[in-house]
Amino acid sequence: MSKAVATPNAVNSLTSLMVPLADRLLLLPNVAIAELIPYRAPQTSEGMPSWFLGQIAWRDLRLPLLSFEAASGGHSEVSADARIAVINALGGRPAVKFIALLVQGIPRSIKVGPDLQHAGVHLEPLELEAVSIGEEVLKIPDLIGLEQMLADAGLI
């Protein structure tokens, strides 16, 4: 019977970010966010879904700015602490490398390990899981599902 031995290259934790939204906290791996930028008003168009806030310019690109809250059944809010998180797109679409997400403040870095506790709370659409870290309940977002909503609406 062999015993599992930790090697110097074994990963025991993942650097993640607690991302504040208007009505919840998201938990994202650190590598999911390409950059956090100051809020800037997006270029809007009439007749768009409530979760699509418009387009913003970033590094010579035009990115769709989304409200996760509105996409998952809530409402969008731009507070005095609003920022934009530029998220690495995960959907495998060659023309879509990044999407922008409205956040309410500066994400906080934390380390999460295999002992992450499931939180027995109701999940909204686009929430894959809820976990507890200390007193906080964090939601793990379905970023591929969010990107699919953009595609389904013909916005990417």
N, C-alpha and C positions, 0 to 999 in steps of 0.2 A: 504494500500500500504506500503510495507516494504522498508526500505532504506538499501542499502549495507553498511556494517560497516567493516572497516579494523580491523582485529584481530592481536594480537601480532605475530602470526605464518604466516600471509599472506606474500607471496613472491611478492615484487614489482619490483625486479630487479634480473638479473642473472649475475653472474661473468663469463665473457667470455674472450677470448684471440684474439687479432688481430695478426694473424700469417703471417709474411712476406714471400712471394714467390718471384721468379725472376720477374714476370710480373703482380702480383696482390696481394691483401691482402685477407686472408680467415678469417672468423669469426667462432670460435668454442667455445662451452661451455667449461669452465675451466676443467670440469671433463672428457672431451674427451681425454685429453692428460695425459698419465700416467707419462711421464718423458721427459725432453729435454736433449739430450746428445750431446757431441761434434761430429762433422762429422768424420766418419771413412770410408775409402774406402771399398765398399762392395765386397764380393766374387761374381764374375760374371761368367756367362756361355754364350756360343755362341748361337745365334739364338733366343734370348729372345726379347719380345716387347720393344720398346724404353722407355716406361714408367716404366718398371721393371728394376731397377738399379742393382739388385743382392740381396744377403743375408748378413745380419749383425748379429753379436753375441750380445746378450743383456741378462743379468741375466740368464745364462745357457740355453737360447733359441736361435733359429735361426729365425730371422724375415725377411720378404720380405721388401726391401726398394723400395719405389715408388716415382716417380716424378708426382705430381698432374698436373703440367703444361703440361707434355708430354701426360698424360692420357686424358687431355681435349683439345687436338689438338695443343698445343704449343711445345716447346722444353725444354729439361732439361739443367740445368746450375748448376755448383758447384762453388760458389763464395768463396772469402776469409772469408765471414761471415757465411758460410754454417753450419747448425746444423741438427740434426735428431730429429724429434718429434715422440715419441713412442705413438701411438694412440690406445686406447681401441677399440677392434673390436666390431662391433654392429650387425653383420650378423647372430648370433646365431649358428655358427659352433663350435661344442665342441672342435675341434683341433686348432682353431684359436682364440686366446685371444687378440693378439696385431698385429698391422702392423706398419711399420716405414715409415715416410714421410719426404722427403728432404725439409728443409725450409732454408730461407736465412736470418738468424739473429735470434734475441731473440724475442719471442712473447711478446706483451704488454697487460697487464691486464686492462680490462675496465668493467664497469657495464652497462648492457643494460636493458632497461625497455620496457613496453608495447607501448611506443611512438616511437619505432624504425621506421624510414622512409624508404619506398620502394624506391630504386634507379632505374630509368627507363633506364637501360643500357642493352646491349646485353648479354645474358648468353651463355657461352660455355658448351659443354658436361660436365656432372658431377657437374654443378653448379645449385643448387636448387633455389636460390634467390640472389638478390643483394640489399644491404641496404646502406644507407648513415649515417655516424656518423661524424658530423662536415663537413670537406672538404673531408673526405675519403670515398671511395666506397669499401665496403667489400663484398666478395662473400661467400655464405653459401654452403659448399661442400656437395656432396652426398657421404658420407663415406661408406654407405652400397653398393652403386653402384660401388665404387672403389674396395671394397672387392669382389663384384661379378665379376668384371673384372679379378681379380686374380683367382677366381674359374673357370671362363670360359676358361682361358688360361691354366688350369691344374697346377697352381703354388701353390695352397694350397689344 
